[in-house]
Amino acid sequence: MAKATTPPTPTRRAPRSSTRQPLTPDRVLDAALSLADAEGLDALSMRRVASALGVEAMSLYNHVANKDALLSGLVDRVVGEIDLPAIGGDWRAEMRRRAVSAHATLTRHPWAALLIISRISVGPMMLRYINATVGCLREAGFSYAQADHAWNAIDSHVYGFTVQALKFPLKPEEYAPAARGYLPMIPPDLPYFRGLTAEVAEGRHDGLHAFTFGLDLILDGLERVRLASLAESPSETPPPQHPTGA
C-alpha cells in the first residue's frame, strides 16, 4: 500500500511594496531637463522621458499635455534659475547681475538659449522675470518704451554671446595654435586681420571674448539714455541711481 503524503503548504508571498515615486509634473520636467542637458533637444521625446522615469509614455500625458507643453515647461524651469533684478535698487548693478546670471544659466543648459528665443513663454517664472526686469528699469526712470528697448538690448547680448561661445569650434587652449597655423594663409593686403591673428599666435592676446566687456558698454549707453530722459522730465525723477562697474 502506498504511503499517504501530506500536500505541501502553499507559500504565501509577501505583498509587494511599491517604492516607485508617484509621477508629477515636476518629476517629468526634472527628467526632461536632465535628458536635454545630457543629449540635447534632438534627443528629447515623450518616449525617452517616460523611459527615464520607468513608465509608459502614455502616463506622461496625465501630467504634461504634449511635447510643446513640455518644452514650455523647460523654458520656465530654466528661466527660474536666473537671478531676478531687485526693483528699486541700483538698476545698473541689478541688470548686470541679472545678465551675468542669465549667461551662466544658459551655459549650464546649452540647448536653452535657442529654445527660449524661438517661442513665446507665459509660464509663471517667465512672467515674474519680465515683471522684475521691467520694474527695475521703470523705477530707475526709464519709460516703458525705453525699458523695453533696454531689456532687449541686454538680452540680445546675453543670447548672442552665449550661443556664439557654445557653438565656437575651438577651445580656448586651441586659439594660439590655430592662429599660428592660419597666419601664413592671410595675404599681406589684409594687414589688420594679420596683425590681430599675430597677437593671438604670439601670445600677446588670448583671443578670448569677455562677456562683461560688451555688457558694460550697453549699460553705460543706457545710463546716458536714462539721464537724458530724466533731464527732460525732472518732475518724474526717481531716487538717485549710482552706477557701479564690477
C-alpha positions in Angstrom: 0.0 0.0 0.0 1.3 3.4 -0.9 2.2 5.7 1.9 -0.1 8.7 2.3 1.7 12.0 1.9 0.6 15.4 3.2 0.3 18.0 0.4 2.8 20.9 0.8 1.5 24.0 2.4 1.3 26.8 -0.2 3.9 29.5 0.4 2.4 32.9 0.9 4.0 35.7 -0.9 4.6 38.9 1.0 2.7 41.8 -0.5 4.9 43.7 -3.0 5.8 47.1 -1.6 5.8 49.8 -4.1 8.9 52.1 -3.9 8.2 53.9 -7.2 7.6 57.6 -6.6 4.3 58.9 -7.9 4.5 60.7 -11.2 4.2 64.5 -11.0 4.7 67.4 -13.5 7.8 68.3 -11.6 9.3 64.8 -11.9 8.5 64.8 -15.7 10.3 68.2 -16.1 13.2 67.0 -14.0 13.7 64.0 -16.2 13.3 66.1 -19.4 15.8 68.7 -18.1 18.4 66.0 -17.4 17.9 64.4 -20.8 18.2 67.7 -22.6 21.3 68.7 -20.7 22.9 65.3 -21.4 22.0 64.8 -25.0 20.4 68.0 -26.4 16.9 68.8 -27.5 17.1 66.4 -30.5 17.1 63.5 -28.1 14.1 64.8 -26.2 10.8 62.9 -26.8 7.9 61.8 -24.6 9.0 58.2 -25.1 12.6 59.0 -23.9 11.4 60.9 -20.9 9.0 58.1 -20.0 11.8 55.6 -20.3 14.0 57.6 -18.0 11.1 57.6 -15.4 10.4 53.9 -15.9 6.9 54.4 -17.0 4.9 54.1 -20.3 4.8 57.2 -22.5 1.0 57.5 -22.2 1.4 58.0 -18.4 3.1 61.4 -19.1 0.0 62.8 -20.7 -1.7 62.9 -17.4 0.8 65.5 -16.3 2.1 67.2 -19.5 -0.3 67.8 -22.3 2.2 67.2 -25.1 5.7 67.8 -26.2 5.1 71.5 -26.8 3.9 71.9 -23.3 7.0 70.0 -22.1 9.2 72.5 -23.9 7.4 75.4 -22.5 7.8 73.9 -19.0 11.6 73.5 -19.7 11.8 77.2 -20.7 10.1 78.2 -17.5 12.3 75.9 -15.4 15.5 77.4 -16.9 14.3 81.0 -16.5 13.5 80.3 -12.9 17.3 79.7 -12.3 18.2 83.2 -13.4 18.6 85.9 -10.7 15.8 88.4 -10.6 16.8 92.1 -10.5 15.6 94.0 -7.5 13.0 96.6 -8.2 14.0 100.0 -6.7 17.7 99.1 -6.3 20.7 100.3 -8.2 19.4 99.5 -11.7 22.8 99.1 -13.4 24.1 96.7 -10.7 20.9 94.7 -10.7 20.7 94.4 -14.5 24.3 93.5 -14.7 23.8 90.8 -12.1 20.7 89.5 -14.0 22.7 89.3 -17.3 25.7 87.6 -15.7 23.3 85.1 -14.1 21.4 84.5 -17.4 24.7 83.9 -19.2 25.8 81.4 -16.6 22.4 79.6 -16.6 22.2 79.3 -20.4 25.8 78.0 -20.4 24.7 75.2 -18.0 21.9 74.3 -20.3 23.5 74.7 -23.8 20.2 73.9 -25.6 18.1 76.6 -23.8 19.1 79.9 -25.4 17.8 79.0 -28.9 14.6 77.4 -27.4 13.8 80.5 -25.3 14.2 83.0 -28.2 12.2 80.8 -30.6 8.9 80.6 -28.6 6.5 82.8 -26.6 6.5 81.7 -23.0 3.9 82.7 -20.4 4.9 80.4 -17.6 4.9 81.8 -14.0 8.7 82.1 -13.8 9.0 83.9 -17.1 6.2 86.4 -16.1 8.0 87.1 -12.8 11.3 87.5 -14.7 9.7 90.0 -17.1 7.9 91.9 -14.4 11.1 92.3 -12.3 13.1 93.3 -15.3 10.7 96.0 -16.5 10.0 97.1 -12.9 13.7 97.6 -12.2 14.2 99.7 -15.3 10.9 101.7 -14.9 11.6 102.6 -11.2 15.1 103.8 -12.3 13.5 106.4 -14.6 13.2 104.7 -18.0 9.9 105.0 -19.8 8.1 101.8 -20.6 9.3 102.0 -24.2 12.9 102.7 -23.1 12.7 99.8 -20.6 11.6 97.5 -23.4 14.5 98.7 -25.7 16.9 98.4 -22.8 15.8 94.9 -21.8 16.0 93.7 -25.4 19.4 95.2 -26.0 20.8 93.5 -22.9 19.2 90.1 -23.7 20.4 90.3 -27.4 23.9 90.5 -26.0 23.2 87.6 -23.5 21.7 85.3 -26.1 24.1 86.1 -28.9 27.3 85.9 -26.8 26.2 82.7 -25.2 25.2 80.9 -28.4 28.4 82.0 -30.1 30.5 80.8 -27.2 28.7 77.5 -27.1 29.0 76.9 -30.9 32.5 78.2 -31.5 34.5 75.2 -32.8 37.7 75.8 -30.9 38.5 75.5 -27.2 40.4 78.5 -25.6 43.6 76.4 -25.4 43.4 75.8 -29.2 43.3 79.5 -30.1 47.0 80.2 -30.3 48.0 77.0 -32.2 45.1 77.7 -34.7 46.3 81.3 -35.1 49.8 80.1 -35.8 48.6 77.8 -38.5 46.3 80.3 -40.0 48.7 83.2 -40.0 50.7 82.2 -43.2 47.5 82.0 -45.2 46.5 85.6 -44.5 47.5 87.7 -47.5 49.6 90.9 -46.9 46.9 93.2 -48.2 44.9 92.4 -45.0 47.3 93.9 -42.5 44.9 94.4 -39.6 43.5 91.0 -39.7 47.0 89.7 -40.0 48.1 91.8 -37.0 45.3 90.6 -34.8 46.0 87.0 -35.7 49.7 87.5 -34.9 48.8 88.9 -31.5 47.0 85.6 -30.7 49.6 83.4 -32.4 52.4 85.0 -30.4 50.6 85.0 -27.0 50.2 88.8 -26.6 46.4 88.4 -26.7 44.5 85.3 -25.6 41.7 85.8 -28.1 39.0 85.3 -25.5 35.9 87.4 -25.7 34.8 88.9 -22.4 31.0 88.8 -21.8 31.1 91.7 -19.3 33.0 93.9 -21.8 30.1 94.2 -24.1 27.6 94.2 -21.3 29.2 97.2 -19.6 29.2 99.1 -22.9 25.5 98.5 -23.2 24.8 99.5 -19.6 26.9 102.7 -20.0 24.9 103.7 -23.0 21.6 103.0 -21.2 22.7 105.2 -18.3 23.2 108.1 -20.8 19.7 107.5 -22.1 18.3 107.4 -18.5 20.0 110.6 -17.5 18.9 112.4 -20.7 15.3 111.3 -20.1 15.3 112.5 -16.5 16.7 115.8 -17.6 13.7 116.3 -19.9 11.2 115.3 -17.2 12.7 116.4 -13.9 9.4 116.2 -12.1 9.4 112.4 -12.6 12.9 112.0 -11.2 13.2 108.8 -9.1 15.6 108.2 -6.3 19.2 108.7 -7.4 21.0 105.8 -9.1 24.7 105.2 -8.5 26.1 103.0 -11.4 28.8 100.6 -10.2 31.1 98.8 -12.5 32.4 95.5 -11.4 
